[in-house]
Amino acid sequence: MSKVLDDVHPFDQYELGRELGRGAFSVVNECVHQESGEQYAVKIIPKESIVTASEETVRNEITALQKCNHPNIIKLVDVCESSTNVYLVMELSKGGDLFDKVIEKDHLSCEEAFGYFHQILGAVRHLHSRSITHRDLKLENILLSEDGSEIQVIDLGLSSEGDAATIACGSPNYAAPEILIGRSHSPACDIWSMGVILYTMCFGEFPYTCEKNNPIQTYETLQHLELKFSADKDICPDLKDLIKKMLHADPEQRISLDQIENHPWVLQNASLIEQTSSSSTSSPSSVESKTSEDNSHFLSISIRSKSQNLSESYSLSRSQSSNIGSYMKLSMRISSLRKPQFSRSDESYY
């Protein structure tokens, strides 16, 4: 097959390592730069799988990643091409993805969920500031650092530029209603997906049942979505309010990034990060004791076993942001270790 990309070089300066995962049209492996010894991940896209539509996706992902420079968005290191493959060399995240984290624990504590949500929010803010809408945000597209405290958003192949797009795309369990039926959609569609992610992190299940092969039916269902929060659980009212506002069927009425950043649940949890930071010089037992007291003000949830297949201007101060890693490590010790009953959303309508 002829060249897909311009001004790229062969992959021969890298040594290919073990396979990390695979998707419908690509496989991801570890690789090592032979001269520097640096380890990376490489997405290998066979040219035989590249038709007109997926060639556009490849170009789209490259263009979007080249415009981004944010710690919570995967960095594109190099682009190579051979007679049979296209290679996208990227940073290597060694902690698996956020879906596996939720699978491992059944659900995340409020504090751990906020730690991840805060980073996702910063990444989306960065994308939107560059007129990029991700359009396929989901747990599977959020990678974790080796210690599990930091995230990186990946897979910008379906992203769009500008304020409006019309192509139906994305993963059914996470896609905003307007995307499902191919209506004109704006960056507000990412807010919807973030709402699904937040709900799923906290409760270990998707907030609604998706009609996999019937996007029109799912769209109609979401127009009258009534989120269910178990009455026998001590659910933080502010968290319920935020999720409801993120999962508003009308994108014009959906909460904005600015409003999310100033929402009481976000501000309250940001305050907890500050308190954790202030206690960092204390002994581990005193820090955990303090955190335990603070937890009473936040979400308290237990197992929910519903079988279902399921920044640059961020409001936290720089000092708070620098402590997110230690905050996450502390909050991860609070989360329980159980397994939820929902599955990956690798399938798509499209």
C-alpha positions in Angstrom: 0.0 0.0 0.0 1.2 3.5 -0.7 2.2 6.0 2.0 -0.5 7.1 4.3 1.5 9.9 6.0 3.9 12.5 4.9 7.4 13.2 6.3 7.7 10.1 8.5 10.6 7.7 8.9 10.9 3.9 9.3 10.3 2.2 12.6 13.8 0.5 12.5 15.2 2.7 15.3 12.9 1.0 17.8 12.9 -2.6 19.1 9.4 -4.0 19.5 8.4 -5.6 22.8 5.4 -7.5 24.2 1.8 -6.8 23.3 -0.1 -4.6 25.7 -3.6 -4.8 24.0 -5.5 -4.6 20.8 -8.5 -2.9 19.3 -10.6 -3.4 16.2 -8.0 -1.9 13.8 -4.7 -1.8 15.8 -2.5 -3.5 18.3 -0.4 -1.8 21.0 3.0 -3.1 22.0 5.8 -1.9 24.2 8.9 -0.7 22.3 12.3 0.6 23.2 14.3 3.3 21.4 17.5 1.5 20.6 19.8 4.5 21.0 18.4 6.1 24.1 16.9 3.0 25.8 13.7 4.8 26.5 10.6 2.7 26.8 7.4 3.6 25.0 4.1 2.2 23.8 3.5 1.9 20.1 0.1 1.7 18.4 0.5 -0.4 15.2 -2.1 0.1 12.5 -1.9 -2.4 9.6 -2.3 -0.6 6.3 -4.6 -3.4 5.1 -7.1 -2.3 7.8 -6.9 1.3 6.7 -9.8 2.3 4.4 -10.8 5.8 3.8 -12.7 6.3 7.1 -10.0 4.8 9.3 -7.2 6.7 7.4 -9.1 9.9 8.5 -9.1 8.5 12.1 -5.3 8.0 12.0 -4.7 11.5 10.7 -7.2 12.9 13.2 -5.5 11.3 16.2 -2.0 12.5 15.1 -3.2 16.0 14.5 -5.0 16.2 17.8 -2.2 14.8 19.9 0.3 17.1 18.3 -1.8 20.1 19.5 -1.8 18.9 23.1 0.7 19.3 25.9 -0.9 18.3 29.2 0.3 15.8 31.8 -3.1 14.0 31.7 -3.2 13.5 28.0 -1.0 10.9 26.4 2.0 12.4 24.5 2.7 11.4 20.9 6.5 10.9 20.7 7.0 9.8 17.1 5.2 8.7 14.0 6.7 6.0 11.7 5.6 4.1 8.7 6.6 0.9 6.8 5.3 -0.8 3.7 2.7 -2.6 5.9 2.1 -0.6 9.0 1.7 2.9 10.5 3.3 3.3 14.0 2.3 5.8 16.6 4.9 5.9 19.3 3.6 7.3 22.6 4.3 7.5 26.3 4.1 4.2 28.2 1.6 4.0 31.0 2.2 0.9 33.1 -0.9 0.9 35.4 -3.6 -0.5 33.1 -6.8 1.4 32.5 -9.4 2.9 34.7 -12.0 0.3 33.8 -9.7 -2.4 35.3 -9.3 -0.3 38.4 -13.1 -0.1 38.9 -13.4 -3.9 38.1 -10.7 -4.6 40.8 -12.5 -2.6 43.5 -16.2 -2.9 42.5 -16.4 0.9 43.0 -14.1 3.7 44.1 -14.3 5.7 47.2 -15.5 9.2 46.8 -12.0 10.6 47.4 -10.4 8.3 44.9 -13.1 9.0 42.3 -12.6 12.7 42.7 -8.8 12.4 42.3 -9.3 10.8 38.9 -12.2 13.0 38.0 -10.1 16.1 38.8 -7.4 15.0 36.4 -10.0 14.1 33.6 -11.5 17.5 34.1 -8.1 19.1 33.5 -7.5 17.1 30.4 -10.8 17.9 28.9 -10.3 21.6 29.7 -7.0 21.4 27.8 -8.6 19.7 24.8 -11.5 22.2 24.7 -9.1 25.1 25.0 -7.6 23.9 21.7 -11.0 23.5 20.1 -10.8 19.6 20.3 -13.8 17.5 21.4 -12.7 14.0 22.4 -16.1 12.3 21.6 -15.0 8.9 23.0 -14.3 9.5 26.7 -14.7 6.2 28.6 -13.0 4.3 31.4 -11.2 2.2 28.8 -9.6 5.3 27.3 -8.1 6.5 30.6 -4.7 4.9 31.4 -3.1 4.9 34.8 0.5 5.4 36.0 2.3 2.5 37.5 1.3 3.5 41.1 -2.2 4.2 40.0 -2.3 7.8 41.1 -2.2 9.6 37.8 -4.2 9.3 34.6 -3.7 9.9 30.9 -6.5 10.3 28.4 -5.9 8.4 25.2 -7.5 7.5 21.8 -8.3 10.8 20.1 -9.1 9.1 16.8 -12.7 10.1 16.9 -12.1 13.7 18.1 -13.4 16.7 16.3 -12.3 20.3 15.9 -14.5 23.3 16.2 -17.8 23.9 18.0 -20.1 21.5 16.1 -20.0 18.1 14.4 -22.6 15.8 13.1 -21.2 12.3 12.6 -22.5 9.6 14.9 -19.6 8.0 16.8 -18.3 6.8 20.1 -19.2 4.0 22.6 -22.9 3.5 23.2 -22.6 3.3 27.0 -20.9 6.7 27.2 -22.1 8.6 24.2 -24.2 11.7 24.7 -27.8 11.5 23.3 -27.1 14.0 20.5 -24.1 11.8 19.3 -26.2 8.6 19.2 -28.4 9.9 16.4 -25.9 11.9 14.6 -27.3 15.3 15.5 -25.1 18.4 15.6 -23.1 18.2 18.8 -20.7 20.4 20.6 -18.0 20.0 23.3 -20.9 19.5 25.7 -20.9 15.8 24.6 -17.7 15.3 26.6 -19.5 16.5 29.7 -22.1 13.7 29.3 -19.3 11.1 29.0 -17.6 12.5 32.1 -20.9 12.2 34.0 -21.1 8.5 33.0 -17.5 7.9 34.1 -18.1 9.7 37.4 -21.3 7.7 38.1 -19.6 4.4 37.1 -16.5 5.0 39.3 -18.6 5.7 42.3 -21.3 3.0 41.9 -19.6 0.2 39.9 -22.3 0.1 37.2 -23.5 2.2 34.3 -26.2 4.8 35.1 -28.6 3.4 32.5 -29.2 0.4 30.3 -28.0 0.9 26.7 -29.9 -0.7 23.7 -26.7 -1.9 21.9 -28.2 -2.3 18.5 -30.8 0.4 18.7 -29.4 3.9 19.1 -32.7 5.5 18.4 -34.3 3.6 21.3 -31.4 4.6 23.6 -31.8 8.2 22.6 -35.5 8.1 23.5 -34.7 6.5 26.8 -32.2 9.2 27.7 -34.6 12.0 27.0 -36.5 10.8 30.0 -33.6 9.5 32.1 -34.3 9.2 35.8 -31.1 8.4 37.6 -31.5 5.9 40.4 -29.6 6.3 43.6 -30.2 3.6 46.1 -32.2 4.8 49.1 -30.4 2.6 51.6 -27.0 4.3 50.9 -25.7 7.6 52.4 -25.2 9.4 49.1 -23.8 12.8 49.1 -26.5 15.2 47.8 -23.9 17.4 46.1 -22.6 14.4 44.1 -26.1 13.4 43.0 -26.7 17.0 41.9 -23.5 17.2 39.9 -24.1 13.9 38.1 -27.7 14.9 37.2 -26.5 18.1 35.8 -23.8 16.4 33.7 -26.3 13.9 32.4 -28.9 16.4 31.2 -30.3 15.2 27.9 -30.4 18.8 26.5 -26.8 19.8 25.7 -27.8 23.5 26.0 -28.9 22.8 29.6 -26.0 20.6 30.5 -23.6 21.9 33.1 -20.4 23.5 31.6 -16.8 23.0 32.6 -16.7 26.3 34.4 -19.8 25.4 36.4 -18.3 21.9 37.2 -15.2 23.5 38.5 -17.2 25.7 40.8 -19.7 23.1 41.9 -20.0 22.4 45.7 -18.9 18.8 45.4 -15.8 19.7 43.5 -14.9 22.6 45.8 -15.5 20.5 48.8 -13.3 17.7 47.6 -10.6 20.2 46.6 -10.7 21.4 50.2 -10.0 17.8 51.3 -6.9 17.7 49.1 -5.7 20.8 50.8 -6.4 19.3 54.2 -4.6 16.1 53.2 -1.6 18.2 52.1 -1.6 20.1 55.3 -1.5 16.8 57.2 1.3 15.3 55.1 3.9 16.0 57.8 2.0 14.1 60.3 2.4 10.4 61.0 0.6 7.9 58.7 -1.8 7.0 61.4 -2.8 10.6 62.1 -3.3 11.3 58.4 -5.5 8.3 58.0 -7.5 9.2 61.1 -8.0 12.7 59.8 -9.0 11.4 56.4 -11.5 9.0 58.1 -13.1 12.0 59.9 -13.3 14.0 56.7 -14.9 11.1 54.9 -18.1 11.5 56.9 -18.8 14.7 55.0 -18.6 12.9 51.6 -20.0 9.8 49.9 -20.5 6.6 51.8 -21.4 3.7 49.5 -21.4 -0.1 49.7 -21.7 -2.8 47.1 -24.3 -2.6 44.4 -24.5 -5.9 42.5 -26.7 -5.1 39.5 -25.9 -7.3 36.6 -25.5 -5.2 33.6 -23.3 -5.2 30.4 -22.7 -2.2 30.5 -5.8 22.6 33.4 -5.0 25.3 32.5 -7.7 27.3 34.3 -8.8 24.6 36.7 -10.0 25.9 40.1 -7.4 24.0 42.2 -4.3 26.0 43.1 -0.9 24.8 41.9 0.1 23.7 45.4 -3.1 21.6 45.6 -2.5 20.1 42.2 1.1 19.1 43.1 -0.3 17.1 46.0 -2.8 15.1 44.0 -0.5 12.1 43.8 -0.1 11.7 47.6 -3.8 12.4 48.0 -4.6 9.6 45.5 -2.3 7.1 47.1 -4.0 7.8 50.5 -7.5 7.5 49.1 -6.7 4.3 47.2 -6.1 2.6 50.6 -9.7 3.6 51.6 -11.4 1.9 48.6 -12.8 -1.6 49.0 -11.7 -4.6 47.0 -14.7 -6.3 45.2 -15.7 -7.0 41.6 -18.5 -5.2 39.8 -20.8 -6.9 37.2 -20.4 -4.8 34.1 -18.3 -5.2 31.0 -16.1 -3.3 28.7 -17.5 -1.0 26.1 -15.3 -1.9 23.2 -18.3 -2.5 21.0 -19.8 0.4 19.0 -22.8 1.1 17.0 -20.6 2.5 14.3 
